[in-house]
Structures are given as structure tokens and as C-alpha cells.
């Protein structure tokens, strides 16, 4: 029920003029822009949440979830966030116990993300066990508002994908579920999950110092942890730091362009254009050496930074100062994730060497006794 790949719609045999990669680009860009426009137009919760979730939903090269699957996904999200509401009071009364529960929840969500087709539910679970308890520190009303914004944002993202998909569908052969990938060894799954958990926990602790201001930073760290669990060491620098820098640059460009006309339709149009360019890199419309994860994280970074900047302008904060601080924090957590991956991998290799050495010694002792 929680799988993102649903049964194909009745009319699947289409031969559109656009190539498949171009259709995927337009689908991702229009879904993201439409979600942003609807949320800002109707003032739904925290408006930048829906377009970020739209990227997660629309980036999957498959048909949208059916009604049952969509209801199951939203219900799962509500339950995961509800668990966070229960952890919130515990975090204030028994902090150590709550941190252990949060660490276990993050570890489980990272394990879940490694299973085929479970990346989105895993991300929602990670948000539930971290963002909601952090918001509860600022007040139960803030946590309730965030929960409502996330659930409504997911509903809006799926609704936008339903509207956009018939215009830019998959091919009939491409819409079928891909064969499962070779499984990862259980020991490696545990290690990757632990590595991602250790990346998110310090960012969560930092968010507790000022939850209302630092929540975008926590969302960024969760996305980084999810990305880090799938990265190889040699690609980590470009993927983590590069996507953060490019997302910040795109946010600056869009913000500067908005100065020509502060209108919702203009905002939506710029997001559509930039999303289309980023999606073209994601689906290799123009050849590049970056992975789809690099491009999708660039787009999500841009949306988070822009959404926070819009909120700053509404409440009268200095947008440029707040953006500089936020961007510095984003880069800091990206560099921390990179350093943590290198250190943890070094420790892992040293542990494996010692384990192999001990195994050889035990084998020699058995042979001598034999």
C-alpha cells in the first residue's frame, strides 16, 4: 500500500511526440511549480513543504499512486508524525530516553530507505521522529501546525501529480515496475543506516536550540542523511557539498529575478523554469556526470532556502542576513556529513582489518591444535 508504483492507468498506450526523458522533465517541473503555486495561493500551512514533497513524489519515473496507495501514504505519514507528537513531551521530561528513541527511529527509517520503493515512507518517518519533537519544544501549537502542514503538503503533492501525469505519461514498457535490485548484505545495511543516523543526530541537537528558526536546517540534514546512506565515498564530496552550493546559487538567482515583479504567477513561472533546467540534468537531457540524486537534492535545497526567505520577508526579518546564515549552516552540515563519512569509513575499514586478523589467528590456533 505504501509503494509509489501503482497500477497503470487504463489508457497507457500513448505515443506522445515528446521523448520519455523530456516528459519526465516536464512532469517534475510542472508538478513542483503547481504545488508551490497552490500552497502559496491558498496559504496552506508551511508553503514550501508541498513543493519539496512534490519533488520526492514526482521524481520517481513511474505512474502516480492510485487512490488507495495515496490514502495509505498520507495515513502512514499521519501516523509517523503522530509518533513524533508522543515523543515531544518525553523529550522535555526525559531527554536521554527520548534521544535514544529518536536515534532508534532514525536508524529504522534509514534501514527502511534501503529497501526498494521505500525511500519516501522512510523520509516521512524520519521527519516524524525528528521535526515534530523539535517543534514541540517551541510549543504544542507549533508541532500541530507543522504536522498539519506536512500532511496537507503530501496531499497537495499527490494531487498535483495526478493532474500533471496525464499530460506527460510514462511509456507502457517504462511504467512497469523495475526488477528488484540485488540486495545489500545485512551487515552493510546496518552500517549504512548507522552512518546516516550519526549524520542527522547532531543537526537535530542543534535544531533544539531554536526550533522555529532551525527547522529548515533539520529538513536539510534529513535529506543529507538519506543521501549519505546511498553514497560511495569517492562521490560524497560532489554529491553533498556540490548540490548544496548549486541549490543556494539557484535560490539567489530566483530571489533576484522575483525583484522584477513580486507576484505569485511570476514566482511559479520562475520555479517552473529552474525546475525544468534541473530536471533536464536529472534525466540526462543534456549529458552530465552527476547522478539524479545530485540534481533532485539541488532542487530541494533551492526550494527550502527560497521558502525560508519568503517567510523571513513576511515577518520582516533581514532576508539577506538570514539567507547568509542559513546557507552557511547548510554548507556546514554538508561538510560535516562529508567528514563524518570519511572518518566512519576509515574506522570501519580498521575494524574489518582487525576482525580479519583475529579470524586468521583463530584459524591458525585451530590448525595447530588439530
Secondary structure, DSSP 8 states (H G I E B T S, - for coil): ---S-----S------SS-HHHHHHHHHHHHHHHHHHHHHHHT-SSTHHHHHHHHHHHTSSS----HHHHHHHHHHHHHHHHHHHHHHHHHHH-HHHHHHHHHHHHHHHHHHHTSTT-HHHHHHHHHHHHHHHHHHHH-HHHHHHHHHHHHHHHHHHHHHHHHHHTTS---TTTSS---------HHHHHHHHHHHHHHHHHHHHHHTTSHHHHHHHHHHHHHHHHHHTT--GGGHHIIIIIHHHHHHHHHHHHHHHHTT---HHHHHHHHHHHHHHHHHHHTTSS--S--HHHHHHHHHHHHHHHHHHHHHHHHT--HHHHHHHHHHHHHHHHHHHHHHHHHHHHHHHHHHHHHHHHHHHHHHHHHHH-
